[in-house]
Structures are given as structure tokens and as C-alpha cells.
């Protein structure tokens, strides 16, 4: 992942999230664990809206197996953040998302990172191919640069 901040226009899917008072830690800024929550929420919104993901009835699920985040600028309540989502790698059973968080109306990332989903059968917990509808939706936000 690039250690220089990316820009909002580099992400084909953007999801807006309001920070909450409880997101701030004793240092007066959003705690690092909340950034991962922002990442997870944006991907879940995309998969639910665009890939028809049904967490309850689907026979497979995407499990996060690896994450990373680099921080450039603090975020604090009551900031609004936009989370950019794109796909960097699309394998048979795994997908690597690149994500960035932009505070308020900034177009340069305050933080950015990635996480990897591996699709597994709910019962056996063994890898399975990414479902066709999910693969189609993920292909639409594949990084082209």
C-alpha cells in the first residue's frame, strides 16, 4: 500500500459516516480501532447494496484475514468521514480491498489501508470461490491505475 496519502478521486465507491462522541479516545481524537470499523462498514455497505450479499442466508462469507492502516491526520468527533473503497486484487476465493478515510470535505486521505477477505463455506470454514454476483460487483471497483 502506498505510504503517501491518496486522493478521493482514486476511489470508485465512497461511503459517508458520521463520527460519534464515543469514537474519541482520551487523546481527543478517533481511536485507531474505529478506523477499521469505518473500513469494514464501507465494504459491507458496498457488498450489501451492489453484490446482494445476504449475511444470514448466504452459504459463504468473507472473513477478514489481514489488515493494515497508515494514519496521516487525526479525525475527531464531530467530523464526517468519507470512506473510499476499491479492489486491488481479485483472486479465486480472496479479495484485497484498498480503503481510505477522508475527513469532512478534504480530498486527501487522513488514513488509508487495506484488508483481505477470504470467502469460506459457513459450515466447513474452508475457502470457496467468490460468489458470481459478488465477483461482478467487485470487478466494478477494481483499481485501474
C-alpha positions in Angstrom: 0.0 0.0 0.0 1.2 3.5 -0.9 2.6 5.4 2.2 1.7 8.7 0.6 -1.9 9.9 1.1 -4.2 9.1 -1.8 -7.0 11.3 -3.1 -10.7 10.9 -3.0 -11.0 10.7 -6.8 -8.9 7.5 -6.8 -11.8 5.5 -5.2 -14.8 4.4 -7.3 -17.1 3.8 -4.2 -17.5 6.4 -1.4 -19.5 5.8 1.8 -20.1 8.7 4.2 -20.1 8.1 8.0 -20.8 10.5 10.9 -18.3 10.2 13.8 -19.8 9.7 17.2 -18.8 11.2 20.6 -17.9 7.7 21.8 -15.4 7.3 18.9 -13.0 9.8 20.5 -10.4 8.4 22.9 -8.7 10.2 25.9 -6.4 12.0 23.5 -9.4 13.8 21.9 -9.3 12.0 18.5 -11.0 9.0 17.0 -9.3 5.9 18.3 -7.4 3.7 15.8 -9.8 0.7 16.2 -12.6 2.9 14.9 -10.8 3.4 11.6 -11.0 -0.4 11.0 -14.7 -0.2 11.8 -15.1 2.5 9.1 -13.3 0.2 6.6 -15.5 -2.7 7.5 -18.7 -0.7 7.3 -17.9 0.7 3.9 -17.1 -2.7 2.4 -20.2 -4.2 4.0 -22.4 -1.4 2.6 -20.9 -1.9 -0.9 -21.4 -5.7 -0.8 -24.9 -5.5 0.5 -26.0 -2.8 -1.9 -24.1 -3.9 -5.1 -23.4 -7.6 -4.6 -26.7 -8.6 -3.0 -24.9 -10.0 0.0 -27.2 -11.7 2.4 -25.1 -12.4 5.6 -27.9 -14.5 7.1 -28.8 -16.8 4.3 -25.7 -17.0 2.2 -23.8 -20.3 2.2 -20.4 -18.5 2.2 -19.0 -15.4 4.0 -15.9 -13.2 3.6 -13.6 -13.4 6.6 -11.0 -10.7 7.2 -7.6 -12.4 7.4 -5.2 -9.4 7.1 -5.4 -5.6 7.7 -3.3 -2.6 7.7 -3.8 1.2 8.3 -1.5 4.2 7.9 -2.5 7.4 9.7 -1.8 10.8 8.3 -4.1 13.3 10.1 -6.3 12.9 13.2 -10.0 12.7 12.9 -12.3 13.7 15.9 -15.9 14.0 16.7 -17.9 15.7 15.2 -16.1 15.1 11.9 -17.9 13.4 9.0 -15.7 10.9 7.1 -16.0 9.6 3.6 -14.5 6.1 3.1 -13.2 5.3 -0.3 -13.2 1.7 -1.4 -11.5 0.0 -4.3 -10.3 -3.5 -5.2 -6.6 -4.0 -5.7 -6.6 -7.8 -6.2 -9.4 -10.2 -7.1 -8.4 -13.9 -6.7 -10.4 -17.1 -6.8 -11.5 -17.0 -3.2 -9.9 -13.8 -1.9 -10.2 -10.1 -2.5 -7.8 -7.3 -1.3 -9.6 -4.0 -0.7 -7.7 -0.7 -0.6 -9.5 1.9 1.6 -9.0 5.5 2.5 -10.7 7.8 5.0 -11.2 11.5 4.2 -12.5 13.8 6.9 -15.1 16.5 6.2 -14.5 17.9 2.7 -10.9 17.0 2.4 -9.8 15.3 -0.8 -6.5 13.9 0.6 -6.7 10.9 2.8 -6.4 11.2 6.6 -5.8 7.5 6.8 -5.6 4.6 4.3 -5.1 0.9 4.4 -6.2 -2.4 3.2 -7.9 -5.6 4.2 -8.2 -9.0 2.7 -11.4 -11.1 2.6 -11.2 -14.8 2.0 -14.6 -16.4 1.2 -15.3 -19.5 3.1 -18.1 -22.0 3.4 -20.1 -21.1 6.5 -20.3 -24.8 7.7 -16.8 -26.0 6.9 -14.9 -22.7 7.2 -12.9 -23.8 4.1 -12.2 -21.4 1.2 -14.7 -21.3 -1.7 -14.8 -19.3 -4.9 -16.1 -15.8 -4.6 -19.8 -15.9 -5.4 -20.6 -14.8 -9.0 -22.7 -11.8 -8.0 -20.0 -10.6 -5.6 -17.3 -11.1 -8.2 -19.2 -9.0 -10.7 -19.7 -6.2 -8.2 -16.1 -6.3 -7.0 -14.9 -6.1 -10.6 -16.7 -2.8 -11.0 -14.5 -1.2 -8.4 -11.2 -2.8 -9.5 -8.2 -0.4 -9.3 -7.2 0.5 -12.8 -4.2 2.8 -12.2 
